[in-house]
Amino acid sequence: VSCGLERGHFLISDQPFPGSAVTILKRPPFCPAKLGGAVLARGAHTGVATAVSVLLEATCGHVLLTRRATTLRHLPNIWVPPGGHVEPGEELVAAGLRELAEETGLHLEPGTFTCHLLGLWESMFPPMLGRGPPQSHHIVTYLGLRSAEPRDHLQARLRPSPHEVSAVAWLEPPILEAIAATEDGVEGPALGSAPGSAPGSGLAEGSGSGTVPGVLPDTVGTHIPTGILLRRLPAHGPDLERVGTGTKFALGRWRAGLGLGDP
C-alpha cells in the first residue's frame, strides 16, 4: 500500500500519491476487523485512529521495549515500543519522537538518528472477539529509529513516565529474533518457555537503573524470566504479560531489513 499525510490526515491507498511511501499493511489472523461491519457495529469504538510506534535501536544493535503500566485501559502489562496517537496534521516522525520523549524521557536531536518505515499494523482492542466487542480500532505505523549513540548513553537519560511505563528493557538481536518467531494465532509452544532459556541480555528496570543479564527486573525488584517475552497471546482466558502482537510484526520487519521508503 501507499501511505502518507494528505491535507493533515493520514491516508492509505492502493495507488501512490504525492508524498506517499510504499509499505506493507497487515493485521493478525484473529483481528475482529476481518469480520466486517456487523461485528464492528457491536463495539463502542468511533472509527479508525492513527498511531505511531518507534523501535529505537542503539549502536550496539539493542532495541528498547517498554512494559505498559497495569493501570492503562488498553493492553496493560504488555511489552511494546514507545508510541501513541498521532495528532491531526502531525508528521509521523515528529509524533514518534514526541511519544518517545513523553514515555521514556529520551529526546533525540536532529542528526543523531536515521529513520525508516517498517510497516503498518491494523489493531483492535480487545484483540479478539472472545474477549469482548471492539472498543478501539487503530492503524499503527511502525518506525525504525537507529540512534548514533551507544546504549549506555541512552540508558543514562531514561526517565520513564510511571503513568505509562512500568519497566523498560534493552533487548539484543538474538532474543528479538526469538520474539519475532513466536507469532500469535499460530499453534505450537513458545520458544524458550523455560525460565532463563532465552539468550542473555542486559536489561533495565523502569527506574532506568541497573542491569541484570538474562532477566527482567520489574519496578519492585522481582526478577521476571525472559521466557515471558516469548509467550503467545492466549486463545482463551485472561491475557498475560507478553510482547504485543504488532510488536512481533515490527520486529520481524526490522530483523529482515524490510523497511521501505521514508515516513
Backbone bond lengths (Angstrom), bond angles and torsions (degrees), N, CA, C in turn:
res aa  C-N    CA-C-N  psi(-1)  N-CA   C-N-CA  omega(-1)  CA-C   N-CA-C  phi
1 V - - - 1.453 - - 1.519 109.45 -
2 S 1.340 115.29 163.38 1.460 122.13 172.24 1.516 108.38 -107.28
3 C 1.317 117.05 141.61 1.460 120.02 -178.48 1.516 110.23 -144.33
4 G 1.324 115.23 156.84 1.458 120.81 178.13 1.511 110.77 164.02
5 L 1.319 115.61 178.32 1.458 121.21 178.82 1.520 110.17 -86.42
6 E 1.326 115.76 135.28 1.458 121.79 173.85 1.520 107.90 -139.31
7 R 1.322 116.11 117.34 1.462 122.70 -177.76 1.529 111.84 54.94
8 G 1.314 115.38 40.45 1.454 120.63 175.84 1.509 115.41 81.06
9 H 1.344 117.85 2.95 1.461 121.38 -179.65 1.527 109.71 -120.00
10 F 1.339 115.93 146.98 1.457 120.93 178.03 1.521 109.08 -79.87
11 L 1.317 116.60 123.11 1.461 122.80 -174.74 1.525 110.16 -117.43
12 I 1.330 115.52 136.13 1.465 122.58 173.25 1.523 107.60 -119.66
13 S 1.323 116.95 130.65 1.461 120.83 -175.57 1.524 110.01 -143.19
14 D 1.337 114.89 154.78 1.464 118.65 173.21 1.523 111.35 -85.67
15 Q 1.339 116.31 3.38 1.455 122.09 177.52 1.528 109.08 -125.42
16 P 1.338 118.57 141.08 1.466 119.84 177.51 1.521 110.80 -66.19
17 F 1.323 116.29 151.89 1.461 121.99 176.33 1.522 108.10 -142.85
18 P 1.326 119.06 162.45 1.468 121.09 -175.78 1.526 112.29 -53.79
19 G 1.335 115.89 127.68 1.453 121.43 178.52 1.511 114.86 82.81
20 S 1.330 118.09 2.26 1.468 120.54 -176.86 1.526 111.03 -83.35
21 A 1.330 114.93 160.05 1.462 122.82 174.23 1.521 108.39 -121.63
22 V 1.312 116.81 148.13 1.462 122.25 -179.57 1.526 109.16 -96.02
23 T 1.323 116.38 131.86 1.461 120.81 179.39 1.524 109.12 -154.86
24 I 1.321 116.83 -170.14 1.461 122.62 179.87 1.524 109.41 -107.79
25 L 1.327 116.44 144.13 1.467 123.17 174.29 1.521 107.99 -118.76
26 K 1.343 116.72 123.16 1.462 120.78 -179.68 1.520 109.87 -134.38
27 R 1.334 114.91 166.33 1.456 122.09 173.39 1.524 107.21 -147.86
28 P 1.338 118.53 160.28 1.463 119.69 -179.29 1.518 111.42 -69.40
29 P 1.326 118.62 155.87 1.468 120.94 -177.74 1.518 113.45 -63.85
30 F 1.333 117.60 -20.77 1.465 121.93 -178.44 1.523 112.62 -100.65
31 C 1.328 118.16 9.58 1.466 121.41 -176.53 1.529 110.84 -61.88
32 P 1.346 119.04 128.64 1.467 121.08 179.41 1.523 113.31 -59.74
33 A 1.334 118.25 -23.70 1.463 120.72 -179.31 1.521 111.83 -62.08
34 K 1.335 118.02 -22.92 1.461 121.02 179.14 1.519 111.86 -65.01
35 L 1.341 116.83 -21.60 1.460 120.89 -174.73 1.522 113.34 -90.21
36 G 1.336 117.05 -4.75 1.453 119.55 170.97 1.510 115.85 89.24
37 G 1.346 113.98 -171.07 1.451 122.52 -169.47 1.507 116.12 -62.43
38 A 1.339 118.34 -36.87 1.465 120.06 -177.32 1.521 111.09 -61.08
39 V 1.331 115.93 -40.48 1.461 119.89 178.60 1.520 110.51 -69.89
40 L 1.331 117.07 -43.03 1.457 120.28 -178.71 1.516 111.38 -63.90
41 A 1.331 117.18 -32.80 1.461 120.66 -179.00 1.520 112.10 -66.20
42 R 1.321 117.60 -20.68 1.464 120.85 179.15 1.519 111.97 -74.62
43 G 1.324 117.35 -20.28 1.455 120.79 -175.82 1.514 112.64 -87.10
44 A 1.341 113.97 -178.71 1.461 120.65 -177.28 1.521 112.36 -107.55
45 H 1.346 117.90 6.56 1.458 118.83 -177.65 1.522 110.42 -74.94
46 T 1.332 116.06 158.56 1.463 121.46 -173.57 1.522 112.05 -117.14
47 G 1.310 118.49 33.74 1.448 121.66 179.71 1.513 111.11 121.99
48 V 1.329 114.76 -172.20 1.461 121.18 -177.17 1.523 109.10 -100.86
49 A 1.318 116.68 123.62 1.461 122.33 179.74 1.527 109.79 -99.74
50 T 1.331 115.57 155.26 1.461 122.21 178.97 1.519 109.70 -100.52
51 A 1.324 116.30 131.28 1.462 121.47 178.33 1.525 109.14 -133.31
52 V 1.328 115.35 162.32 1.459 121.55 178.17 1.521 108.29 -135.17
53 S 1.331 116.17 146.01 1.458 121.39 178.80 1.524 108.09 -140.25
54 V 1.348 117.05 139.19 1.461 120.38 -172.58 1.525 111.39 -118.97
55 L 1.336 115.29 126.13 1.462 121.67 170.39 1.523 107.35 -89.39
56 L 1.336 116.59 105.11 1.458 121.42 -179.28 1.524 109.39 -91.45
57 E 1.326 115.75 119.04 1.462 122.14 -178.70 1.522 109.81 -110.41
58 A 1.330 117.24 127.10 1.458 122.20 175.01 1.528 109.58 -80.20
59 T 1.332 116.72 170.64 1.464 119.92 -176.91 1.526 112.67 -62.01
60 C 1.335 117.53 -25.02 1.466 121.39 -179.61 1.523 112.77 -80.79
61 G 1.341 117.69 -5.89 1.457 121.30 179.81 1.508 114.62 96.96
62 H 1.343 118.14 -6.32 1.460 120.73 176.48 1.529 109.86 -71.97
63 V 1.332 116.04 144.41 1.467 122.64 -179.00 1.524 109.05 -117.44
64 L 1.331 115.84 140.92 1.462 122.29 -177.37 1.527 111.07 -88.50
65 L 1.337 116.52 126.46 1.457 122.39 169.78 1.522 108.73 -122.18
66 T 1.326 116.13 152.15 1.461 121.98 178.39 1.522 109.40 -123.80
67 R 1.318 115.42 148.72 1.466 120.05 175.03 1.525 108.82 -99.00
68 R 1.333 116.05 122.64 1.452 120.87 -177.71 1.531 110.47 -65.74
69 A 1.326 115.26 141.03 1.460 120.97 -177.91 1.526 110.74 -60.33
70 T 1.315 116.55 148.07 1.465 121.44 -178.38 1.518 112.25 -68.65
71 T 1.334 117.79 -17.56 1.465 121.52 -179.14 1.518 113.05 -84.49
72 L 1.322 118.38 -8.24 1.461 120.91 -179.34 1.524 110.49 -72.42
73 R 1.335 115.44 144.26 1.467 120.69 -175.76 1.525 111.77 -72.27
74 H 1.317 117.21 -38.24 1.456 121.64 -177.75 1.529 110.28 -106.03
75 L 1.323 116.10 129.36 1.466 123.77 174.76 1.531 113.44 52.10
76 P 1.333 118.40 50.35 1.466 119.03 176.43 1.523 111.31 -66.17
77 N 1.334 115.90 145.21 1.465 122.49 174.52 1.524 113.25 67.28
78 I 1.330 117.16 21.62 1.465 122.19 178.96 1.527 108.81 -105.15
79 W 1.329 115.77 139.25 1.466 121.38 178.78 1.530 110.34 -84.04
80 V 1.320 115.96 124.90 1.462 122.83 -176.68 1.529 109.07 -146.13
81 P 1.332 118.50 163.37 1.458 119.89 168.39 1.529 109.37 -73.80
82 P 1.328 118.61 158.96 1.464 120.26 174.56 1.527 110.56 -57.41
83 G 1.330 116.13 142.92 1.459 119.48 179.87 1.505 112.07 173.96
84 G 1.334 115.56 176.37 1.454 121.13 -179.74 1.511 111.02 173.02
85 H 1.328 116.22 -163.18 1.454 121.93 -175.10 1.532 112.23 -69.99
86 V 1.317 114.88 147.95 1.457 122.52 172.74 1.523 107.89 -94.47
87 E 1.319 116.51 126.19 1.460 120.63 179.00 1.529 110.15 -74.51
88 P 1.350 118.16 152.86 1.468 120.98 179.41 1.529 111.46 -54.59
89 G 1.332 116.21 128.30 1.452 121.47 178.69 1.512 114.78 80.75
90 E 1.325 118.87 -3.32 1.464 122.48 -177.25 1.526 110.31 -81.47
91 E 1.323 116.55 135.23 1.456 120.70 175.39 1.528 109.94 -68.92
92 L 1.332 116.19 149.74 1.460 120.14 -175.42 1.524 112.36 -61.71
93 V 1.328 117.26 -45.45 1.462 119.80 -179.17 1.520 110.43 -64.21
94 A 1.335 116.95 -42.06 1.465 120.38 178.28 1.522 110.96 -61.32
95 A 1.333 116.75 -40.62 1.465 120.52 178.41 1.524 110.63 -65.06
96 G 1.335 116.91 -42.44 1.455 120.26 178.83 1.514 112.58 -63.17
97 L 1.328 117.20 -42.44 1.463 120.93 178.38 1.525 111.12 -66.11
98 R 1.330 116.94 -38.01 1.473 120.61 178.21 1.522 110.45 -63.95
99 E 1.328 116.91 -46.73 1.459 119.98 179.98 1.529 111.33 -64.98
100 L 1.325 117.21 -38.83 1.460 120.96 176.98 1.522 110.59 -59.07
101 A 1.332 116.54 -44.36 1.465 120.70 -179.88 1.523 111.24 -67.63
102 E 1.337 117.24 -42.63 1.460 120.62 -177.95 1.526 111.99 -65.10
103 E 1.322 117.23 -38.77 1.464 120.56 -174.29 1.523 113.52 -87.18
104 T 1.335 117.33 -32.83 1.468 119.93 -173.25 1.519 114.27 -119.49
105 G 1.337 117.93 -12.18 1.454 120.55 -176.03 1.513 113.80 81.83
106 L 1.334 118.54 0.45 1.461 121.79 -179.17 1.525 110.69 -85.63
107 H 1.322 116.53 122.43 1.459 122.75 175.53 1.528 107.58 -110.44
108 L 1.326 116.78 117.70 1.459 121.47 179.27 1.520 109.48 -98.33
109 E 1.319 116.25 124.61 1.453 121.25 -179.44 1.528 110.56 -82.95
110 P 1.350 117.61 148.64 1.467 120.22 176.52 1.530 110.62 -55.21
111 G 1.314 115.92 139.23 1.450 120.92 -179.87 1.515 114.66 89.48
112 T 1.350 117.11 -5.77 1.471 120.37 -179.84 1.526 112.23 -102.54
113 F 1.329 117.40 5.94 1.461 120.18 -179.12 1.523 109.58 -156.13
114 T 1.322 115.23 158.94 1.459 121.59 169.30 1.522 107.91 -114.78
115 C 1.324 115.86 156.32 1.462 120.25 -173.90 1.519 110.25 -136.20
116 H 1.336 116.52 139.79 1.457 120.43 173.24 1.522 109.71 -144.41
117 L 1.307 114.83 155.31 1.460 122.84 -177.96 1.525 109.58 -84.90
118 L 1.345 116.44 122.20 1.463 121.09 -179.67 1.522 112.73 -88.96
119 G 1.333 117.14 -37.54 1.457 119.99 -178.71 1.510 111.90 158.41
120 L 1.333 115.56 174.25 1.464 123.18 178.84 1.522 108.93 -113.16
121 W 1.336 115.66 144.09 1.460 121.49 -176.71 1.520 109.28 -133.21
122 E 1.335 116.12 124.67 1.464 120.65 175.42 1.521 108.73 -86.99
123 S 1.323 115.80 127.15 1.459 120.83 -172.42 1.517 110.26 -136.32
124 M 1.336 116.15 138.93 1.459 121.34 174.95 1.524 109.11 -128.60
125 F 1.328 115.49 154.43 1.464 120.40 174.87 1.514 109.02 -131.52
126 P 1.349 117.42 131.34 1.461 127.31 -6.63 1.535 112.09 -58.39
127 P 1.331 117.13 155.20 1.462 119.78 -172.60 1.518 114.95 -70.94
128 M 1.349 117.79 -18.15 1.464 120.84 178.33 1.526 109.03 -143.48
129 L 1.340 116.44 154.00 1.467 121.05 -174.01 1.521 112.71 -62.91
130 G 1.324 117.86 -27.52 1.453 120.40 179.35 1.513 113.48 -62.91
131 R 1.327 117.12 -14.42 1.465 121.44 178.81 1.521 112.39 -102.96
132 G 1.338 116.58 7.04 1.455 119.90 177.35 1.514 112.03 122.02
133 P 1.350 117.30 166.09 1.464 121.29 -179.94 1.522 111.43 -67.76
134 P 1.335 117.62 154.91 1.465 120.97 -177.24 1.528 112.58 -60.04
135 Q 1.322 115.57 135.71 1.460 122.74 176.58 1.526 112.10 -110.77
136 S 1.322 116.98 -24.24 1.464 120.84 178.83 1.522 109.28 -150.66
137 H 1.324 115.69 156.61 1.464 122.59 -174.93 1.525 107.04 -144.22
138 H 1.327 117.33 120.56 1.461 121.72 -176.03 1.529 111.51 -130.45
139 I 1.321 114.67 151.26 1.452 122.65 160.03 1.523 105.87 -108.76
140 V 1.330 115.96 116.37 1.463 121.42 -176.93 1.525 108.94 -101.50
141 T 1.328 116.24 125.74 1.457 121.90 173.62 1.521 108.52 -93.51
142 Y 1.320 116.82 119.56 1.463 121.00 178.05 1.528 109.42 -95.76
143 L 1.330 115.24 125.61 1.455 122.50 178.26 1.523 109.36 -113.29
144 G 1.312 116.68 139.69 1.457 121.71 171.97 1.516 109.51 -99.28
145 L 1.330 117.15 118.98 1.466 122.59 177.10 1.523 108.42 -109.47
146 R 1.307 117.42 120.20 1.465 121.58 177.74 1.518 108.47 -105.90
147 S 1.327 115.61 109.69 1.459 121.28 -177.66 1.524 110.88 -78.04
148 A 1.334 116.01 149.51 1.459 121.28 173.63 1.518 111.42 -85.94
149 E 1.339 117.35 2.42 1.458 121.92 -177.49 1.527 110.88 -103.24
150 P 1.344 116.84 149.85 1.459 119.76 174.77 1.519 111.36 -73.17
151 R 1.311 114.90 163.05 1.463 120.63 -176.44 1.526 112.45 -59.10
152 D 1.347 118.25 -40.91 1.460 119.36 -175.87 1.520 112.04 -65.48
153 H 1.339 118.04 -31.62 1.462 120.52 176.14 1.528 110.60 -67.79
154 L 1.322 116.48 -43.71 1.461 120.23 178.22 1.524 110.57 -67.06
155 Q 1.323 116.18 -41.72 1.459 121.14 -179.59 1.525 111.50 -58.87
156 A 1.323 116.84 -39.42 1.463 120.76 -177.68 1.522 111.99 -65.17
157 R 1.327 116.98 -23.30 1.470 120.64 -178.71 1.527 112.85 -97.26
158 L 1.317 118.02 -2.01 1.464 120.28 -178.75 1.525 111.08 -64.45
159 R 1.319 115.75 128.40 1.459 122.92 174.44 1.531 107.55 -137.99
160 P 1.336 118.36 74.41 1.467 120.52 -174.38 1.520 112.52 -61.30
161 S 1.327 115.80 142.48 1.462 121.66 176.22 1.526 109.12 -76.49
162 P 1.341 118.56 120.48 1.471 119.64 -178.97 1.520 113.22 -67.06
163 H 1.332 117.51 -18.01 1.462 120.83 178.86 1.526 112.01 -76.80
164 E 1.340 117.07 -21.33 1.461 120.86 -176.11 1.521 113.84 -120.10
165 V 1.319 117.59 -26.12 1.464 121.96 -171.07 1.523 109.71 -128.18
166 S 1.339 117.02 128.18 1.461 120.79 176.99 1.522 112.56 -102.16
167 A 1.331 118.47 -16.09 1.466 122.00 177.33 1.521 108.56 -166.14
168 V 1.333 115.76 158.83 1.464 121.44 175.86 1.521 108.67 -131.22
169 A 1.324 116.61 157.97 1.466 120.86 179.67 1.518 109.97 -149.68
170 W 1.331 115.78 135.09 1.458 121.71 169.13 1.526 107.03 -97.17
171 L 1.317 116.76 114.57 1.465 121.71 -174.48 1.524 110.42 -107.74
172 E 1.339 115.71 137.01 1.457 120.79 -177.97 1.527 110.58 -86.66
173 P 1.343 117.56 161.32 1.467 121.20 -173.63 1.520 115.95 -52.12
174 P 1.348 122.13 -42.02 1.473 118.70 -178.65 1.523 113.65 -59.16
175 I 1.331 117.53 -42.06 1.466 118.16 -179.90 1.524 111.09 -75.00
176 L 1.331 117.51 -30.72 1.463 119.97 175.85 1.528 110.43 -63.75
177 E 1.325 116.67 -40.17 1.463 120.40 177.78 1.528 111.06 -65.66
178 A 1.333 116.59 -38.38 1.463 119.98 178.37 1.523 110.91 -66.06
179 I 1.329 116.99 -39.53 1.465 121.11 177.97 1.525 110.11 -62.34
180 A 1.329 116.78 -46.95 1.465 120.85 -178.76 1.523 111.73 -61.11
181 A 1.334 117.31 -27.53 1.467 121.22 -178.17 1.521 112.78 -79.32
182 T 1.336 118.47 -15.65 1.471 121.07 -179.18 1.524 109.13 -90.83
183 E 1.313 116.45 72.36 1.465 122.18 -174.85 1.524 110.99 -69.96
184 D 1.329 116.42 130.76 1.457 120.97 177.27 1.522 110.33 -71.80
185 G 1.346 116.26 146.58 1.452 121.24 -179.24 1.508 113.47 84.14
186 V 1.339 117.02 5.94 1.460 122.41 178.94 1.517 108.04 -115.71
187 E 1.323 117.05 131.96 1.458 120.96 -179.31 1.527 110.76 -68.51
188 G 1.324 114.64 150.11 1.459 120.01 176.54 1.500 110.82 129.47
189 P 1.333 117.08 156.35 1.460 120.74 -179.60 1.512 111.32 -70.98
190 A 1.331 115.72 148.51 1.457 119.83 174.11 1.520 109.27 -68.44
191 L 1.317 116.05 147.02 1.450 119.78 178.86 1.518 109.55 -70.93
192 G 1.325 116.18 143.07 1.447 119.79 173.76 1.501 113.94 58.64
193 S 1.332 118.97 41.65 1.448 121.07 -175.54 1.517 112.78 -71.43
194 A 1.318 118.03 -18.32 1.456 120.02 178.33 1.515 110.12 -75.39
195 P 1.343 118.41 140.64 1.462 121.19 179.59 1.522 111.24 -54.56
196 G 1.339 114.45 132.10 1.448 119.76 175.78 1.509 114.33 80.30
197 S 1.346 118.60 2.62 1.456 119.86 -176.36 1.516 112.40 -83.52
198 A 1.329 117.22 -16.71 1.456 119.93 179.13 1.522 110.02 -74.70
199 P 1.347 117.18 156.52 1.459 119.42 178.92 1.515 110.76 -57.06
200 G 1.313 118.00 141.78 1.458 122.32 -177.16 1.513 111.89 -66.84
201 S 1.331 116.73 152.51 1.455 121.43 179.85 1.506 109.13 -156.79
202 G 1.321 117.48 146.88 1.450 120.71 172.37 1.507 109.41 -78.69
203 L 1.312 118.18 119.52 1.450 122.30 -172.26 1.514 110.00 -125.89
204 A 1.316 117.69 146.55 1.455 121.29 -175.67 1.508 110.82 -117.41
205 E 1.324 117.03 148.42 1.449 120.20 179.11 1.522 110.96 -86.15
206 G 1.339 115.95 174.83 1.450 120.92 -173.08 1.506 114.70 -58.48
207 S 1.322 117.74 -27.36 1.451 120.04 178.91 1.517 111.92 -74.45
208 G 1.336 116.55 -13.19 1.457 120.58 -179.36 1.513 112.81 82.69
209 S 1.326 119.02 18.16 1.456 120.78 -178.32 1.519 110.61 -120.22
210 G 1.334 115.22 137.86 1.457 120.62 171.94 1.514 113.80 82.61
211 T 1.332 115.67 156.50 1.464 122.11 174.81 1.512 108.77 -138.43
212 V 1.314 116.57 145.07 1.459 122.10 177.01 1.517 107.48 -135.93
213 P 1.348 119.90 118.07 1.464 120.76 -178.56 1.522 111.89 -62.86
214 G 1.330 115.71 131.87 1.447 121.33 168.59 1.508 117.14 82.07
215 V 1.317 118.68 -3.65 1.457 120.66 179.42 1.515 109.36 -136.57
216 L 1.330 115.26 162.25 1.456 121.12 179.20 1.518 109.47 -110.44
217 P 1.328 119.48 103.48 1.452 118.83 174.33 1.521 109.53 -70.11
218 D 1.341 117.63 133.96 1.454 118.80 174.89 1.521 108.88 -94.39
219 T 1.333 117.50 -173.55 1.452 120.35 -171.74 1.515 113.24 -74.25
220 V 1.330 118.88 -10.45 1.461 120.15 176.51 1.525 111.24 -108.46
221 G 1.315 116.88 9.14 1.450 120.52 172.36 1.514 116.09 88.85
222 T 1.331 118.97 5.31 1.457 121.46 178.17 1.526 109.45 -87.35
223 H 1.329 117.03 131.27 1.455 120.75 -178.31 1.525 110.82 -76.71
224 I 1.331 116.16 135.84 1.455 123.26 179.38 1.522 108.04 -109.76
225 P 1.335 119.95 122.71 1.466 120.82 179.88 1.526 111.24 -58.99
226 T 1.326 115.92 143.65 1.460 119.60 179.77 1.524 112.15 -64.24
227 G 1.335 117.84 -17.76 1.459 120.31 175.72 1.509 113.08 -58.60
228 I 1.328 117.57 -23.21 1.467 121.30 176.94 1.522 110.34 -58.89
229 L 1.328 116.41 -36.34 1.461 120.41 -178.84 1.522 112.35 -68.84
230 L 1.329 117.40 -17.04 1.461 121.52 -176.96 1.524 112.56 -102.05
231 R 1.323 116.98 9.66 1.461 120.12 176.97 1.521 111.20 -71.15
232 R 1.338 114.22 151.34 1.458 120.76 170.91 1.521 109.78 -99.12
233 L 1.324 115.83 160.10 1.461 121.44 174.52 1.523 109.05 -61.53
234 P 1.346 119.33 123.13 1.468 120.25 179.13 1.526 111.19 -64.01
235 A 1.322 116.70 137.93 1.467 120.69 178.25 1.518 111.62 -72.16
236 H 1.321 117.06 -25.34 1.463 121.52 -177.92 1.526 108.94 -140.61
237 G 1.325 115.29 159.97 1.452 119.65 176.16 1.515 112.45 79.60
238 P 1.331 116.48 -174.61 1.465 120.28 -177.43 1.523 111.80 -67.86
239 D 1.321 115.09 155.80 1.459 120.24 178.14 1.526 109.62 -72.29
240 L 1.336 115.69 163.96 1.455 122.71 -178.77 1.518 109.88 -124.10
241 E 1.327 115.53 159.21 1.458 119.19 169.96 1.525 108.03 -62.39
242 R 1.330 116.38 127.90 1.460 121.57 -174.27 1.518 107.91 -167.35
243 V 1.307 116.96 177.98 1.463 122.34 171.86 1.521 108.45 -86.89
244 G 1.335 117.21 136.74 1.451 122.10 -177.57 1.522 112.80 -60.83
245 T 1.335 115.81 150.40 1.466 121.22 -178.40 1.522 111.34 -62.11
246 G 1.330 117.62 -44.83 1.457 120.50 178.07 1.515 112.61 -64.16
247 T 1.335 116.17 -34.02 1.463 120.37 177.62 1.524 110.49 -62.57
248 K 1.328 117.31 -39.11 1.469 120.63 177.86 1.530 110.56 -63.08
249 F 1.330 115.88 -40.66 1.467 120.10 175.64 1.526 110.36 -58.89
250 A 1.343 116.62 -48.14 1.463 120.87 -178.06 1.524 111.33 -64.15
251 L 1.332 117.08 -39.81 1.462 120.22 178.73 1.525 111.21 -65.77
252 G 1.332 117.03 -35.72 1.453 119.89 175.70 1.517 112.06 -63.53
253 R 1.321 116.43 -41.01 1.466 120.69 176.94 1.528 110.87 -66.40
254 W 1.347 115.66 -42.49 1.468 120.76 178.88 1.526 110.36 -62.18
255 R 1.336 116.62 -44.96 1.463 121.64 -178.36 1.522 111.09 -61.45
256 A 1.327 116.67 -40.02 1.464 121.01 -176.65 1.525 112.86 -85.03
257 G 1.339 117.05 -3.39 1.454 120.26 -178.77 1.507 112.93 64.87
258 L 1.361 116.09 39.42 1.461 120.64 -172.41 1.519 113.74 -99.74
259 G 1.321 118.18 13.41 1.456 118.80 174.73 1.516 110.16 -67.14
260 L 1.319 117.30 134.01 1.461 121.85 -177.58 1.514 110.05 -127.97
261 G 1.313 117.26 138.86 1.453 120.98 172.56 1.517 112.70 76.07
262 D 1.329 115.51 171.93 1.453 122.81 176.76 1.507 108.81 -104.42
263 P 1.358 118.61 136.46 1.464 120.49 179.63 1.516 111.36 -71.38
